[in-house]
């Protein structure tokens, strides 16, 4: 049986699901595409919980009937019921556990698209090359998930790779799957430039920011300093001969965002503002996570973006996530976008933490 606290949460979900059905048939919602999309997404999220709840209730009735049959005095009927009970009771435990997971408080950002920022860290040229490898890894994973990708900004390193690359990923549940990638990624391998075959250690940092709407983060024009300048790098004559590059400084926080990939100053400004909004929202998010981590001692998500979260050891074909002690010995496949197993393990570990917290609180 699920406890009364979870039963109350389940009742609220079922009531909200019924309310959503009514709202989605309302004419004013049908005329508002954004509201229709948001309500449809919410209904889709809740549908699995309602489905499992209905299955659990049917099972409870069957169990009650079988237990009554055992006590009925009818020997043949009691024997049939006893034979069924172990399988039904095991199913009850499974469904109750799934309901607990489904009823956990949900991250409101889970369905948002993301802006991913990858930067070469310690290790010079090798760090820039590793940053490019990480971009390729996430790009390959996005292809498997059928997520849409768009590069917002690139700063290439002289010897190859990226000093910095910023890109968006759009699709179902992107932030839910990508949010645990934020942190320092360490690589151990022999660089192509190393003649002696000595293993080097270098690092790149990854920041995964939920993409937010203008209404989510309000930015006052008086808080911005916008500079335009002539773009450099690849992109043809149009990029190099017009003042199309944009640098936006958010004066209250000191955050600086630059964008020069588009030939249009207007487009570069729009992209830079998109990144700025996400970074400002992320600052608030990190503060919340740090407060939660102080209370929860969370292993998975602490809000500390300077923490080393993962090591990629190429000589041993090993990748280890240090937060949950999870190791895979299939690094080549992992680097081709095969990160799904680790992503699921991180989601499960976070869910287990929150379940323990719910049970304890």
HUHU-V961520 format. One record per backbone hydrogen bond with DSSP energy under -1.0 kcal/mol. CO is the residue of the C=O (numbers start at 1). NH is the residue of the N-H. E is the energy in kcal/mol with one decimal. If there is no record, write none. Layout:
CO_NH_E / CO_NH_E
This chain:
3_7_-2.2 / 4_8_-2.3 / 5_9_-1.8 / 6_10_-2.5 / 7_11_-2.1 / 8_12_-1.9 / 9_13_-1.9 / 10_14_-2.5 / 11_15_-2.1 / 12_16_-2.4 / 13_17_-2.5 / 14_18_-1.9 / 15_19_-2.1 / 16_20_-2.5 / 17_21_-1.8 / 18_22_-1.5 / 19_23_-2.6 / 20_24_-2.8 / 23_26_-1.6 / 26_30_-1.8 / 27_31_-1.2 / 29_32_-1.6 / 32_36_-2.8 / 33_37_-2.5 / 34_38_-2.6 / 35_39_-2.7 / 36_40_-2.1 / 37_41_-2.4 / 38_42_-2.1 / 39_43_-2.4 / 40_44_-2.4 / 41_45_-2.1 / 42_46_-2.0 / 43_47_-1.4 / 46_50_-2.2 / 47_51_-2.4 / 48_52_-2.6 / 49_53_-2.4 / 50_54_-2.4 / 51_55_-1.9 / 52_56_-2.5 / 53_57_-2.4 / 54_58_-2.2 / 55_59_-2.1 / 56_60_-2.3 / 57_61_-1.9 / 58_62_-2.1 / 59_63_-2.8 / 60_64_-2.4 / 61_65_-2.3 / 62_66_-2.5 / 63_67_-2.6 / 64_68_-2.0 / 65_69_-2.0 / 66_70_-2.0 / 67_71_-1.4 / 69_72_-1.2 / 74_78_-2.7 / 75_79_-2.1 / 76_80_-1.9 / 77_81_-2.2 / 78_82_-2.6 / 79_83_-1.7 / 80_84_-1.3 / 81_85_-1.8 / 84_88_-1.9 / 85_89_-3.1 / 86_90_-2.0 / 87_91_-2.0 / 88_92_-2.1 / 89_93_-1.8 / 90_94_-1.9 / 91_95_-2.7 / 92_96_-2.4 / 93_97_-2.1 / 94_98_-2.1 / 95_99_-2.5 / 96_100_-2.1 / 97_101_-1.9 / 98_102_-2.6 / 99_103_-1.9 / 101_104_-1.2 / 107_110_-1.9 / 109_112_-2.4 / 110_176_-1.9 / 112_175_-1.7 / 113_211_-3.2 / 114_169_-2.1 / 115_209_-3.0 / 116_167_-2.4 / 117_207_-2.4 / 118_165_-2.3 / 119_205_-2.6 / 122_203_-2.7 / 123_126_-1.3 / 124_128_-1.7 / 125_129_-2.1 / 126_130_-2.2 / 127_131_-2.1 / 128_132_-1.6 / 128_162_-2.3 / 129_133_-1.8 / 130_134_-2.5 / 131_135_-2.1 / 132_136_-2.2 / 133_137_-2.4 / 134_138_-2.5 / 135_139_-2.4 / 136_140_-2.6 / 137_141_-2.2 / 138_142_-2.5 / 139_143_-1.9 / 140_144_-1.9 / 141_145_-1.9 / 142_147_-2.7 / 148_170_-2.6 / 150_168_-3.1 / 153_166_-3.0 / 155_163_-2.6 / 155_164_-1.7 / 157_160_-1.5 / 161_157_-2.1 / 163_120_-1.6 / 164_155_-3.1 / 165_118_-2.7 / 166_152_-3.0 / 166_153_-1.9 / 167_116_-3.4 / 168_150_-1.6 / 169_114_-2.2 / 170_148_-2.7 / 173_177_-1.4 / 174_178_-2.3 / 175_179_-2.3 / 178_181_-2.2 / 183_206_-2.6 / 184_309_-2.3 / 184_310_-1.3 / 185_204_-2.2 / 186_312_-3.0 / 187_202_-2.2 / 188_314_-2.5 / 189_200_-3.1 / 191_194_-1.7 / 200_189_-2.0 / 202_187_-2.9 / 203_121_-2.7 / 204_185_-3.1 / 205_119_-2.3 / 206_183_-2.6 / 207_117_-2.7 / 209_115_-2.9 / 213_217_-1.3 / 220_223_-1.7 / 221_224_-1.6 / 223_251_-2.8 / 225_249_-2.7 / 227_247_-3.0 / 229_245_-1.7 / 236_240_-1.2 / 237_241_-1.4 / 242_244_-2.1 / 245_229_-1.8 / 246_259_-2.4 / 247_227_-3.0 / 248_257_-2.6 / 249_225_-2.2 / 250_254_-3.0 / 255_250_-3.2 / 257_248_-3.3 / 259_246_-2.7 / 264_268_-2.2 / 265_269_-2.3 / 266_270_-2.1 / 267_271_-2.3 / 268_272_-2.5 / 269_273_-2.4 / 270_274_-1.8 / 271_275_-2.0 / 272_276_-2.5 / 273_277_-2.8 / 274_278_-1.8 / 275_279_-2.4 / 276_280_-2.5 / 277_281_-2.3 / 278_282_-2.3 / 279_283_-1.8 / 280_284_-1.3 / 281_285_-2.0 / 282_286_-2.9 / 283_287_-1.8 / 284_288_-2.1 / 285_289_-2.6 / 286_290_-2.5 / 287_291_-1.8 / 288_292_-2.6 / 289_293_-3.1 / 290_294_-1.7 / 291_295_-1.2 / 292_296_-3.4 / 293_297_-3.2 / 303_305_-1.0 / 304_307_-1.3 / 307_184_-2.7 / 309_322_-2.0 / 310_186_-3.0 / 311_320_-2.4 / 312_188_-3.0 / 313_318_-2.6 / 314_317_-1.2 / 317_331_-1.1 / 318_313_-3.3 / 319_328_-2.6 / 320_311_-2.3 / 321_326_-1.5 / 326_321_-3.0 / 328_319_-2.4 / 330_334_-2.2 / 331_335_-2.7 / 333_338_-1.7 / 334_337_-1.5 / 337_339_-1.6 / 339_343_-2.6 / 340_344_-2.6 / 341_345_-1.9 / 342_346_-2.3 / 343_347_-2.2 / 344_348_-2.6 / 345_349_-2.3 / 346_350_-2.3 / 347_351_-2.3 / 348_352_-2.6 / 349_353_-2.1 / 350_354_-2.2 / 351_355_-2.3 / 352_356_-2.4 / 353_357_-2.2 / 354_358_-2.4 / 355_359_-2.8 / 356_360_-2.1 / 357_361_-1.9
